[in-house]
Amino acid sequence: MSRSAQEIEQWIVGRVSALTATSSREIDAHEPMLRYGLDSVAVVGLVADLEAWVGYRFRENPLEAHPTIASLAQFLAEQVSHGERRA
């Protein structure tokens, strides 16, 4: 099932909010995600859950190429709309 960039962005915001105890209203999708204090364990868990939810497998740390929620969501939406699944 394809997900829109907006759906993915909302999912990531919700997850970052839960992981950092930060209100989702305080999370800016255009700021670097690590700004909210995610440690390496949280990032690994977030990425694994995101892979399972979207159905896309990352080859490397996605935050290196897509450090913001908005850019990561847009990238993933484009990949799944083109049929990329990398499972």
GUBA-594225 format. One record per residue: residue number from 1; x, y, z of N, C-alpha, C in turn; chain; residue in one letter. Coordinates in nm, 3 decimals. Atoms other than C-alpha are relative to their C-alpha. Example, Ala and Ser with C-alpha at 12.3 -4.5 7.8 and 13.67 -1.06 7.14 Angstrom:
residues 2
PT    n      n_X      n_Y      n_Z     ca_X     ca_Y     ca_Z      c_X      c_Y      c_Z  chain  res
PT    1    0.089   -0.119    0.000    1.230   -0.450    0.780    0.090    0.120    0.000      A    A
PT    2   -0.082   -0.119   -0.006    1.367   -0.106    0.714   -0.077    0.109    0.073      A    S
This chain:
residues 87
PT    n      n_X      n_Y      n_Z     ca_X     ca_Y     ca_Z      c_X      c_Y      c_Z  chain  res
PT    1    0.083   -0.118    0.000    0.000    0.000    0.000    0.087    0.124    0.000      A    M
PT    2   -0.077   -0.124    0.007    0.140    0.337   -0.100   -0.045    0.096    0.109      A    S
PT    3    0.027   -0.102   -0.102    0.161    0.609    0.159    0.040    0.135   -0.057      A    R
PT    4   -0.033   -0.134    0.046    0.158    0.980    0.086    0.109    0.059    0.089      A    S
PT    5   -0.103   -0.068   -0.079    0.437    1.208    0.204   -0.062    0.056    0.128      A    A
PT    6    0.067   -0.056   -0.117    0.186    1.370    0.440   -0.028   -0.108    0.105      A    Q
PT    7    0.025    0.110   -0.093    0.086    1.035    0.594    0.129   -0.044    0.070      A    E
PT    8   -0.129    0.042   -0.055    0.450    0.938    0.639    0.051    0.105    0.098      A    I
PT    9   -0.046   -0.108   -0.087    0.536    1.277    0.785   -0.076   -0.003    0.133      A    E
PT   10    0.080    0.005   -0.123    0.250    1.253    1.037    0.039   -0.119    0.087      A    Q
PT   11   -0.041    0.118   -0.074    0.357    0.902    1.135    0.133    0.026    0.071      A    W
PT   12   -0.132   -0.027   -0.059    0.719    1.011    1.192   -0.012    0.101    0.112      A    I
PT   13    0.019   -0.101   -0.105    0.610    1.319    1.389   -0.057   -0.067    0.125      A    V
PT   14    0.059    0.070   -0.114    0.395    1.097    1.610    0.100   -0.087    0.073      A    G
PT   15   -0.100    0.089   -0.061    0.678    0.852    1.667    0.108    0.081    0.072      A    R
PT   16   -0.101   -0.084   -0.065    0.937    1.124    1.741   -0.059    0.062    0.127      A    V
PT   17    0.068   -0.056   -0.117    0.686    1.283    1.978   -0.002   -0.101    0.114      A    S
PT   18    0.007    0.105   -0.102    0.639    0.955    2.164    0.138   -0.035    0.056      A    A
PT   19   -0.135    0.038   -0.044    1.011    0.875    2.177    0.068    0.107    0.083      A    L
PT   20   -0.069   -0.111   -0.067    1.113    1.217    2.304   -0.085    0.072    0.103      A    T
PT   21    0.093   -0.067   -0.091    0.811    1.314    2.516   -0.014    0.148   -0.034      A    A
PT   22    0.018   -0.136    0.052    0.779    1.626    2.300   -0.136    0.004   -0.067      A    T
PT   23    0.131   -0.015    0.064    0.438    1.751    2.194    0.017   -0.001   -0.151      A    S
PT   24   -0.009    0.004    0.146    0.375    1.676    1.829   -0.013    0.139   -0.061      A    S
PT   25    0.012   -0.138    0.048    0.283    2.044    1.790    0.133    0.075    0.004      A    R
PT   26   -0.131   -0.065   -0.013    0.638    2.136    1.890    0.103   -0.056   -0.098      A    E
PT   27   -0.095    0.063    0.093    0.801    1.914    1.627   -0.015    0.064   -0.137      A    I
PT   28   -0.004   -0.066    0.131    0.898    2.102    1.312    0.058   -0.099   -0.101      A    D
PT   29   -0.042    0.099    0.098    0.916    1.865    1.016    0.114    0.048   -0.089      A    A
PT   30   -0.107   -0.056    0.084    1.168    2.097    0.849    0.130    0.023    0.076      A    H
PT   31   -0.121   -0.006   -0.081    1.422    2.085    1.131    0.063   -0.139    0.003      A    E
PT   32   -0.062    0.133   -0.010    1.679    1.805    1.164   -0.065   -0.083    0.112      A    P
PT   33    0.067    0.088   -0.094    1.516    1.511    1.340    0.080   -0.020    0.129      A    M
PT   34   -0.084    0.024   -0.117    1.811    1.461    1.573   -0.003    0.117    0.098      A    L
PT   35    0.013   -0.119   -0.085    1.743    1.809    1.713   -0.087   -0.030    0.123      A    R
PT   36    0.093    0.031   -0.108    1.478    1.648    1.934    0.056   -0.098    0.102      A    Y
PT   37   -0.067    0.081   -0.102    1.729    1.437    2.126   -0.009   -0.150   -0.018      A    G
PT   38    0.003    0.144    0.025    1.692    1.098    1.963    0.140   -0.057    0.013      A    L
PT   39   -0.131    0.065   -0.008    1.976    0.869    2.061    0.006   -0.110   -0.106      A    D
PT   40   -0.019    0.098    0.107    2.115    0.595    1.838   -0.097   -0.118    0.013      A    S
PT   41    0.094    0.111   -0.019    1.893    0.325    1.991   -0.139    0.041   -0.048      A    V
PT   42    0.131   -0.050    0.044    1.582    0.537    1.931   -0.006    0.011   -0.152      A    A
PT   43   -0.003   -0.013    0.146    1.687    0.606    1.571   -0.013   -0.137   -0.065      A    V
PT   44    0.007    0.136    0.056    1.740    0.235    1.500   -0.142   -0.055    0.011      A    V
PT   45    0.137    0.047   -0.019    1.400    0.151    1.645   -0.099    0.073   -0.090      A    G
PT   46    0.086   -0.081    0.087    1.231    0.435    1.458    0.011   -0.045   -0.145      A    L
PT   47   -0.021    0.042    0.139    1.385    0.330    1.127   -0.057   -0.139   -0.024      A    V
PT   48    0.054    0.137    0.016    1.294   -0.037    1.179   -0.153    0.002   -0.005      A    A
PT   49    0.146   -0.010    0.000    0.934    0.051    1.261   -0.050    0.067   -0.127      A    D
PT   50    0.037   -0.070    0.123    0.918    0.290    0.965    0.012   -0.092   -0.120      A    L
PT   51   -0.017    0.098    0.108    1.054    0.021    0.731   -0.118   -0.096   -0.005      A    E
PT   52    0.110    0.096   -0.005    0.787   -0.222    0.847   -0.132    0.066   -0.040      A    A
PT   53    0.126   -0.069    0.027    0.506    0.034    0.824   -0.014    0.038   -0.147      A    W
PT   54    0.004   -0.045    0.140    0.597    0.165    0.478    0.026   -0.114   -0.097      A    V
PT   55   -0.035    0.109    0.089    0.734   -0.159    0.335    0.119    0.031   -0.088      A    G
PT   56   -0.121   -0.041    0.073    1.067   -0.012    0.230    0.119   -0.026    0.090      A    Y
PT   57   -0.120    0.031   -0.078    1.409   -0.130    0.344    0.112    0.096   -0.037      A    R
PT   58   -0.113   -0.091    0.022    1.686    0.127    0.383    0.130   -0.080   -0.007      A    F
PT   59   -0.132    0.063    0.007    2.040    0.028    0.287    0.095    0.063    0.100      A    R
PT   60   -0.086   -0.075   -0.093    2.201    0.293    0.508   -0.087    0.083    0.091      A    E
PT   61    0.072   -0.089   -0.090    2.105    0.535    0.781   -0.069    0.108   -0.083      A    N
PT   62    0.072   -0.097    0.084    1.832    0.742    0.612    0.014    0.143    0.047      A    P
PT   63   -0.011   -0.136   -0.051    1.896    1.041    0.835    0.124    0.072   -0.052      A    L
PT   64   -0.117   -0.064    0.058    2.231    1.104    0.670   -0.039    0.075   -0.127      A    E
PT   65    0.042   -0.063    0.126    2.071    1.180    0.332   -0.127    0.083    0.017      A    A
PT   66    0.130   -0.067   -0.019    1.733    1.296    0.468   -0.016    0.033    0.148      A    H
PT   67   -0.002   -0.029   -0.144    1.787    1.462    0.808   -0.130    0.057    0.058      A    P
PT   68    0.124   -0.055   -0.053    1.445    1.624    0.834   -0.116   -0.097   -0.023      A    T
PT   69    0.118    0.084    0.015    1.109    1.456    0.875   -0.061    0.022   -0.137      A    I
PT   70    0.061   -0.032    0.130    0.977    1.635    0.567    0.077   -0.062   -0.116      A    A
PT   71   -0.078    0.055    0.111    1.265    1.528    0.343   -0.004   -0.153   -0.001      A    S
PT   72    0.007    0.146   -0.007    1.255    1.167    0.466   -0.138   -0.048   -0.048      A    L
PT   73    0.135    0.038    0.042    0.877    1.150    0.418   -0.017    0.013   -0.151      A    A
PT   74    0.011   -0.021    0.145    0.902    1.290    0.066    0.076   -0.109   -0.075      A    Q
PT   75   -0.081    0.105    0.062    1.180    1.046   -0.026   -0.074   -0.134    0.003      A    F
PT   76    0.069    0.128   -0.012    0.984    0.747    0.105   -0.125   -0.005   -0.086      A    L
PT   77    0.122   -0.003    0.082    0.661    0.852   -0.066    0.035   -0.021   -0.147      A    A
PT   78   -0.043    0.016    0.140    0.847    0.878   -0.397    0.045   -0.144   -0.027      A    E
PT   79   -0.049    0.136    0.019    1.014    0.540   -0.350   -0.115   -0.100   -0.008      A    Q
PT   80    0.109    0.098    0.002    0.694    0.352   -0.267   -0.097    0.025   -0.114      A    V
PT   81    0.090   -0.027    0.114    0.495    0.527   -0.541    0.058   -0.056   -0.130      A    S
PT   82   -0.066    0.058    0.117    0.752    0.396   -0.792    0.017   -0.150    0.012      A    H
PT   83   -0.003    0.145   -0.016    0.714    0.045   -0.660    0.125   -0.052    0.068      A    G
PT   84   -0.120    0.044   -0.071    1.044    0.036   -0.471   -0.043   -0.061    0.132      A    E
PT   85    0.037    0.066   -0.125    1.011   -0.210   -0.185    0.121   -0.045    0.080      A    R
PT   86   -0.125    0.041   -0.066    1.362   -0.329   -0.101   -0.023   -0.072    0.131      A    R
PT   87    0.026    0.075   -0.123    1.254   -0.589    0.149    0.109   -0.099    0.032      A    A
